[in-house]
Amino acid sequence: MQADELERYKQILIQMRDSSREEGNRMIEVVLSDAEAAGEHDQRVSESVDKELALEQTEEDRHQAVLAALQRIEQQKFGQCTRCGSEIPRTRLELLPFTPYCVDCAFASSS
């Protein structure tokens, strides 16, 4: 992969990292404010907190994947499948720049 292409992916990933951090902070605020509510809405608040926590975990997983992708850039391994070592297609990287797997390995790991 060319240096200018790597730099472009790096900037995309840095943007994703920063927005993910902001979203995580927002979710924490929502969960904490919902947790303070009391009274007849306790059941809805509890369900809301559960949903927010699930979303927060998803965001944290994505944030960790973005950090790992940034590390692969620094290690000059970005764009290579971490499982089989083959090149990850550019079309896949355009959609999921933080993906560690080629299409075949991603499919195998999800089955």
C-alpha positions, 0 to 999 in steps of 0.5 A: 500500500502506498504511503499516501493511501496509508496516511488517508486511512490513518486520518479516517481511523483517527477521526473514527477514534475521536468520534467513538470516544465522544460517543462513549462519553455521551452514552456514559452520561445518558446511563448515569442520568437514567440510573438516577431516575426513580418511581413508576418508570423504574422498569423502563429506566432499567430496560433503557440502561440495559440497551445503553450498556449494550450499545456502549459495549458495541462502541467500545468494541469498535473503538478497540478495533480502530485502535488496533488498526492504527497500531497495524498502520504503525507496524506496517501491517495495515491492509493484511489479514491478521488471520491468513496474511492475505491482502484485504481488498480496498473495497472492504477497507473503504467500508470497514477501515478497522477490519482485521480480516479479509472477507473469507476469514471474516466469514469463517470467524462469524460461522 
